[in-house]
Amino acid sequence: MSKLQEQMRQIDLGTVVKIETSGNRYNAVTQDGVKLNSLMGTHKRKSAHENGNALQLFEYDTGSGRRYWAEVPMSEFDKTGVPEIPEGVEVPEGHKEMLEFIHTSYSLKPESLVMNELKWKYLIRSAVRAKNIMMTGMAGCGKTMAAKALVSALDRPDFYFNMGATQDPRSTLIGNVHYNNEEGTYMAESLFVTAIQTPNAVILLDELTRAHPDAWNILMPVLDQGQRYLRIDEKADQATIKVAEGVTFIATANIGNEYTATRMLDKALLDRFTVIEMDILSDEQEGGLLKYMFPNVEAKALEDVASIAHLTRVESRNESPRIESGISTRTSVELSGLLFDGFELQDAAEITIYPQYDSSGGVDSERTFVKQIVQKFVSDGSDDELFTEEDMDSEA
């Protein structure tokens, strides 16, 4: 028996692995995160990934004890993540089906959304349990995309409200009083009133940190699990509207000093949410996303875009950063779109990146620093001093 076969016999028969990409590598990973690359060839891993399949360990029927890997649907991998309910333990009706849905849901996540398996499952579980969910993270990191992907995965009725664009909170969340000769004075209820009365609806409250405090006050009882109602009027005898069964609220929020026009959320309001923080993408993850979205753009150019974004984010997190914020994934996608449309990297950066950074301060400005990062990927390397005082004076 070969050394490879001996190694394979150390693994439980029936083991299933999924194939993840990291740069140009195809990694075979178990549900516990263990890599088994050495137990199968690169071609087999690559083939499974391209076909959207997992690999499962089987044994030949010849009695030789020899084993082999074969492609199986990804659903077989998902099943390995479903916790088993101990025998004899009583569970509520439907709980087993709910467990299976939550723990096999990662296959429902779109490839364009970079979100780790744990957080995706937590997002699904929170929605299934009708929790209020708050997605946080830097601008352009995929918060709204994650919320919309959840709606698609659950196949539920959905409603979208941009809280940051709300000029009149009462009108948006409750409605307006109108008058005509036939009916006299009457109340025209808002779309939000319809939304909260729709069973199992998913209601997206986008840009909640940019909402007017009056909107927060109206939402307080709506989001409170012990109340879950909307009061149309402040009169004592005014009827309240109850939130329907299974309704889930998802809010997105940019939290941090670098975001202008945002407000610090009231602690009482924040406590009404389960918070899921979106991860900042690594350069490899961002490069993989850009390659998925723009397969016709040269891979090296997209890797450069990812590296530029990564370098700005690293710098912004230093103890004494030279820039306050890094380039968002949204900006990386826009820049890559310009490359797809025939623009050079330098020109694309001029349009999408540089206007985001302050140019005051000459060679010490944020914009100069970011330009120097970009120039590392467009310069021929013949001049280490990319910008001089004279250059900055001429720009001014």
Secondary structure as GFF3:
##gff-version 3
##sequence-region A 1 396
A	DSSP	alpha_helix	3	8	.	.	.	ID=ss1
A	DSSP	beta_strand	16	22	.	.	.	ID=ss2
A	DSSP	beta_strand	25	29	.	.	.	ID=ss3
A	DSSP	three_ten_helix	37	39	.	.	.	ID=ss4
A	DSSP	alpha_helix	42	50	.	.	.	ID=ss5
A	DSSP	beta_strand	53	59	.	.	.	ID=ss6
A	DSSP	beta_strand	67	73	.	.	.	ID=ss7
A	DSSP	alpha_helix	74	79	.	.	.	ID=ss8
A	DSSP	alpha_helix	95	103	.	.	.	ID=ss9
A	DSSP	three_ten_helix	105	108	.	.	.	ID=ss10
A	DSSP	alpha_helix	117	128	.	.	.	ID=ss11
A	DSSP	beta_strand	133	136	.	.	.	ID=ss12
A	DSSP	alpha_helix	143	154	.	.	.	ID=ss13
A	DSSP	beta_strand	158	162	.	.	.	ID=ss14
A	DSSP	three_ten_helix	163	165	.	.	.	ID=ss15
A	DSSP	alpha_helix	169	173	.	.	.	ID=ss16
A	DSSP	beta_strand	175	180	.	.	.	ID=ss17
A	DSSP	beta_strand	184	189	.	.	.	ID=ss18
A	DSSP	alpha_helix	191	196	.	.	.	ID=ss19
A	DSSP	beta_strand	202	206	.	.	.	ID=ss20
A	DSSP	three_ten_helix	208	210	.	.	.	ID=ss21
A	DSSP	alpha_helix	213	223	.	.	.	ID=ss22
A	DSSP	beta_strand	229	231	.	.	.	ID=ss23
A	DSSP	beta_strand	240	242	.	.	.	ID=ss24
A	DSSP	beta_strand	248	253	.	.	.	ID=ss25
A	DSSP	alpha_helix	267	270	.	.	.	ID=ss26
A	DSSP	beta_strand	274	277	.	.	.	ID=ss27
A	DSSP	alpha_helix	283	293	.	.	.	ID=ss28
A	DSSP	alpha_helix	299	316	.	.	.	ID=ss29
A	DSSP	alpha_helix	329	340	.	.	.	ID=ss30
A	DSSP	alpha_helix	345	352	.	.	.	ID=ss31
A	DSSP	three_ten_helix	354	356	.	.	.	ID=ss32
A	DSSP	three_ten_helix	362	364	.	.	.	ID=ss33
A	DSSP	alpha_helix	366	375	.	.	.	ID=ss34
A	DSSP	alpha_helix	389	395	.	.	.	ID=ss35
###
